Amino acid sequence: QVHLVESGGGLVQAGGSLRLSCAASGSVFSINVMGWYRQAPGKQRELVATITKDGITNYPDSVQGRHTISRDGAKNTVYLQMNSLKPEDTAVYYCNAKDSWFYYWGQGTQVTVSS
């Protein structure tokens, strides 16, 4: 079992930056991939970024070059640095972890970007 706790959301003006954190606990040794997803009102949850245990990252075109995912293995924490934020980045951001059997989700943190 893996437990995820996100932090760092908030309100920011367009063009600003935020850094989200996700602390993992429990069976962290079994995690293969961690990532961030977001869900805006009335929309499906979508991928923001992923990072494998080997440090390989993946981003969709919508955030490529603006957002950066990273991890601190010693702290079992994954970060999402979000720069040049746009109003369309407004959503609840969820941390995700995947092992060989299950997907785990955090409770989500709200990010609101004002124009």
C-alpha positions in Angstrom: 0.0 0.0 0.0 1.2 3.5 -0.9 0.0 6.7 0.7 0.4 10.0 -1.2 0.0 13.5 0.2 0.1 16.6 -2.0 0.9 20.2 -1.1 1.7 23.5 -2.7 -1.4 24.4 -4.6 -2.9 27.9 -4.5 -3.9 31.0 -6.4 -1.4 32.6 -8.8 -1.6 35.2 -11.5 -1.1 34.2 -15.1 2.6 34.0 -15.9 3.5 33.1 -12.4 4.9 29.9 -10.9 4.0 27.3 -8.3 5.7 24.2 -7.1 3.7 21.2 -6.0 5.0 18.5 -3.8 3.9 14.9 -3.3 5.2 12.9 -0.4 4.9 9.1 -0.6 4.9 6.7 2.3 4.2 3.0 2.8 5.5 0.5 0.3 7.5 3.1 -1.7 10.1 0.5 -2.8 7.5 -1.0 -5.1 6.7 2.2 -7.0 7.7 2.1 -10.7 6.4 5.4 -11.9 5.1 8.6 -10.2 3.3 11.4 -11.8 0.9 14.3 -11.8 -2.5 14.5 -13.3 -5.1 17.3 -13.3 -8.8 17.6 -13.6 -10.6 20.8 -14.4 -14.4 21.2 -13.8 -16.4 19.3 -16.4 -13.3 17.7 -17.9 -11.6 14.4 -17.8 -8.5 13.8 -15.7 -5.4 14.3 -17.9 -1.7 13.6 -17.6 0.6 16.5 -16.6 3.9 14.7 -16.1 5.4 11.4 -15.1 8.8 10.2 -13.9 10.1 6.7 -13.7 12.2 5.3 -10.9 15.1 5.7 -13.3 14.4 9.4 -13.8 12.8 9.2 -17.3 10.2 12.0 -17.7 7.2 12.4 -19.9 5.1 15.4 -20.6 2.1 16.2 -22.9 2.5 19.0 -25.4 0.3 21.2 -23.3 2.9 21.6 -20.6 6.1 20.7 -22.3 8.7 23.3 -21.7 6.7 25.0 -18.9 6.4 22.4 -16.2 9.2 20.1 -14.8 8.8 17.0 -12.7 11.5 15.9 -10.4 12.0 13.6 -7.5 14.0 13.3 -4.3 14.5 9.6 -3.6 15.8 10.2 -0.1 12.6 12.0 0.8 10.3 9.8 -1.3 8.9 13.1 -2.7 8.1 14.1 -6.2 7.8 17.7 -7.3 6.1 19.6 -10.1 7.6 23.0 -10.9 5.0 24.9 -12.9 6.1 28.0 -14.7 4.4 30.5 -17.1 1.1 29.4 -15.7 -2.0 30.0 -17.8 -5.7 30.2 -16.8 -6.2 26.9 -18.6 -3.9 25.3 -16.1 -6.5 25.8 -13.4 -7.5 22.4 -12.0 -7.2 20.0 -9.1 -3.8 18.4 -9.4 -3.5 14.8 -8.3 -0.3 12.9 -7.5 -0.2 9.4 -8.8 2.0 6.4 -8.1 2.0 3.0 -9.9 3.5 -0.3 -8.8 3.2 -3.7 -10.5 -0.4 -4.1 -9.4 -2.1 -0.8 -8.5 -2.5 2.9 -9.2 -2.5 5.1 -6.1 -3.9 8.6 -5.9 -3.5 11.5 -3.5 -6.3 13.7 -2.3 -5.6 16.5 -4.8 -4.6 20.1 -4.5 -6.3 23.0 -6.1 -4.4 25.3 -8.5 -6.1 28.4 -9.7 -4.5 30.7 -12.2 -6.2 34.1 -12.6 -6.0 36.1 -15.8 
